[in-house]
């Protein structure tokens, strides 16, 4: 399970399981990646619930 994060300067992909971890990124400064990862961690359950609703089964 993963999530994509879009930013005007680039994008990132984070794995969600077994823990939130940066998979790839393009064009983002380290501090932007850290902020994005924190947002993913803060909203992890919401993201998982949305994933499961979108991809049932």
C-alpha positions as CSV (number, residue, x, y, z in Angstrom):
1,X,0.0,0.0,0.0
2,X,1.4,3.4,-0.9
3,X,0.4,7.1,-1.4
4,X,1.6,9.7,-3.8
5,X,2.2,13.2,-2.7
6,X,2.2,16.1,-5.2
7,X,3.9,19.4,-4.6
8,X,4.6,22.3,-7.0
9,X,8.3,21.5,-7.0
10,X,8.0,17.7,-7.5
11,X,6.4,14.6,-6.1
12,X,7.0,11.7,-3.7
13,X,5.7,8.2,-3.1
14,X,5.5,6.7,0.4
15,X,5.1,3.1,1.4
16,X,2.5,2.8,4.2
17,X,3.2,-0.7,5.4
18,X,4.9,-2.0,7.5
19,X,5.7,1.7,8.3
20,X,5.6,5.0,6.5
21,X,8.8,5.1,4.4
22,X,9.9,7.2,1.4
23,X,9.9,5.0,-1.8
24,X,10.8,7.6,-4.4
25,X,10.9,11.4,-4.9
26,X,11.6,13.8,-7.6
27,X,12.5,17.5,-7.2
28,X,11.7,17.9,-3.5
29,X,13.9,19.5,-0.9
30,X,14.6,17.4,2.2
31,X,12.5,19.6,4.4
32,X,9.5,19.2,2.1
33,X,9.9,15.5,2.1
34,X,10.0,15.5,5.9
35,X,6.9,17.7,6.1
36,X,5.1,15.4,3.6
37,X,6.1,12.3,5.6
38,X,4.8,13.9,8.8
39,X,1.5,14.6,7.1
40,X,1.2,11.1,5.9
41,X,1.9,9.8,9.4
42,X,-0.6,12.2,10.9
43,X,-3.3,11.0,8.5
44,X,-2.3,7.4,8.1
45,X,-5.6,5.9,9.3
46,X,-7.6,8.2,7.0
47,X,-5.4,7.2,4.1
48,X,-5.7,3.5,4.8
49,X,-9.5,3.8,5.1
50,X,-9.7,5.6,1.8
51,X,-7.4,3.0,0.1
52,X,-9.6,0.2,1.4
53,X,-12.8,1.9,0.2
54,X,-11.3,2.5,-3.2
55,X,-9.8,-1.0,-3.5
56,X,-12.2,-3.3,-1.7
57,X,-11.3,-6.8,-1.0
